[in-house]
């Protein structure tokens, strides 16, 4: 089943690459190394913005003040991880290569890393690829959407839950 999913995703990358005149390796690098981590970073920003907005307008202030440092830490970790990925795969490559050759080198490095992970986990390259680029990134985006929804200013259901919690504690 995983090979079918992997084949469909490879076909999708081929199709996208064909539309832009890119090779499969270039498309894989643009999407999996550059775009996906960037989307994860961008998906953390609404959490921080929502919490800051809640603090400014005094809605859910105590919770926002407590969770804002965690949101900043969370966003900073994503940004740092993304910079590390970019640095790892692009360090010295841009100085020694040109155009498609750079993307091919990055693709080969990433593929070797995924094959090494697969060997250590006693699974296939396809399974590791799908686990990282589909399941993990989908989970990250989903968690970030949920956290952003909770941090959203004027969130009526959240404010009701918080007020019920504090009203129950009062005599």
C-alpha positions in Angstrom: 0.0 0.0 0.0 2.8 2.4 0.9 4.5 1.8 -2.5 1.2 2.8 -4.2 1.0 6.0 -2.2 4.7 6.7 -2.8 4.2 6.1 -6.5 1.2 8.5 -6.6 3.2 11.2 -4.8 6.1 10.7 -7.1 3.7 11.1 -10.0 2.4 14.3 -8.5 5.9 15.7 -8.2 6.7 14.7 -11.8 3.5 16.5 -12.9 4.3 19.6 -11.0 7.8 19.6 -12.2 6.6 19.2 -15.8 4.4 22.3 -15.5 7.4 24.4 -14.4 10.0 22.7 -16.6 11.8 21.1 -13.6 13.3 17.7 -13.3 11.9 15.3 -10.6 15.0 16.0 -8.4 14.5 19.7 -8.7 10.8 19.5 -7.8 11.5 17.2 -4.8 14.1 19.6 -3.5 11.9 22.7 -4.0 8.9 21.0 -2.2 10.5 18.7 0.4 13.6 20.7 1.4 12.5 24.3 0.8 8.7 24.6 0.8 7.5 22.1 3.5 9.7 23.4 6.4 8.8 26.9 5.4 5.1 26.1 5.5 5.6 24.6 9.0 7.4 27.8 10.2 4.6 30.0 8.7 1.9 27.9 10.3 3.4 28.7 13.8 3.2 32.4 13.3 -0.7 32.8 13.7 -0.3 31.1 17.2 2.0 33.8 18.4 0.1 36.6 16.7 -3.2 35.4 18.2 -1.7 35.2 21.7 -0.2 38.7 21.4 -3.5 40.0 20.2 -5.3 38.4 23.2 -2.8 40.0 25.6 -3.3 43.4 24.1 -7.1 43.3 24.2 -7.1 41.6 27.6 -9.0 38.6 26.5 -7.8 35.4 28.2 -4.8 37.4 29.5 -3.6 35.0 32.2 -3.5 32.1 29.8 -2.0 34.2 27.0 0.8 35.5 29.2 1.6 32.0 30.4 1.5 30.4 26.9 3.1 33.2 24.9 6.7 32.2 25.9 5.9 28.6 24.9 4.5 29.8 21.6 7.7 31.9 21.0 9.8 28.9 21.9 7.8 26.6 19.6 8.1 29.1 16.7 11.8 29.6 17.4 12.4 25.9 17.4 10.7 25.5 14.0 12.7 28.4 12.6 16.0 27.0 14.0 15.2 23.5 12.7 14.4 25.0 9.2 17.6 27.0 9.2 19.5 23.8 10.2 17.9 21.8 7.4 18.7 24.6 4.8 22.3 24.8 6.2 22.8 21.1 6.2 21.7 20.6 2.6 23.1 23.7 1.1 26.4 24.2 2.9 29.2 24.4 0.4 27.0 23.1 -2.4 26.1 26.6 -3.8 29.8 27.4 -4.0 30.7 24.3 -5.9 27.7 23.8 -8.3 25.3 25.5 -10.6 21.6 25.3 -11.4 20.2 21.8 -11.7 23.4 20.3 -10.4 22.9 21.9 -7.0 19.3 20.5 -6.7 20.5 17.1 -7.8 23.2 17.1 -5.2 20.8 18.1 -2.5 18.3 15.5 -3.7 21.0 12.7 -3.5 22.1 13.8 0.0 18.5 13.7 1.2 17.8 10.4 -0.4 20.9 8.9 1.2 19.9 10.2 4.6 16.4 8.7 4.2 17.9 5.4 3.1 20.1 5.4 6.2 17.1 6.2 8.5 15.2 3.4 6.8 18.0 0.9 7.3 18.3 1.8 11.0 14.5 1.5 11.5 14.3 -1.8 9.4 11.8 -0.4 7.0 11.8 0.8 3.4 12.9 4.2 1.9 9.3 4.7 0.8 7.9 4.2 4.3 10.3 6.7 5.8 9.7 9.2 3.0 5.9 9.0 3.5 6.2 9.1 7.3 8.3 12.3 7.2 6.9 14.2 4.2 3.3 13.3 4.5 2.4 12.1 8.1 4.8 14.3 10.1 4.2 17.5 8.1 0.4 16.9 8.1 0.5 16.4 11.9 2.6 19.6 12.4 0.3 21.7 10.3 -2.8 20.2 12.0 -1.4 20.8 15.5 -0.5 24.4 14.5 -4.0 25.0 13.1 -5.6 23.7 16.3 -3.2 25.9 18.4 -3.9 28.9 16.2 -7.7 28.3 16.5 -7.4 28.2 20.3 -5.2 31.3 20.4 -7.6 33.1 18.1 -8.9 36.3 19.6 -12.5 36.4 20.6 -12.8 32.7 20.4 -16.3 32.3 22.0 -16.1 28.6 22.9 -12.6 28.9 24.4 -13.6 32.0 26.4 -16.7 30.1 27.7 -14.6 27.2 28.9 -12.2 29.5 30.7 -14.9 31.5 32.4 -16.7 28.3 33.5 -13.5 27.0 34.9 -13.0 30.1 37.0 -16.7 30.6 37.9 -16.8 27.0 39.4 -14.0 27.9 41.8 -15.8 30.9 43.2 -18.1 30.5 46.2 
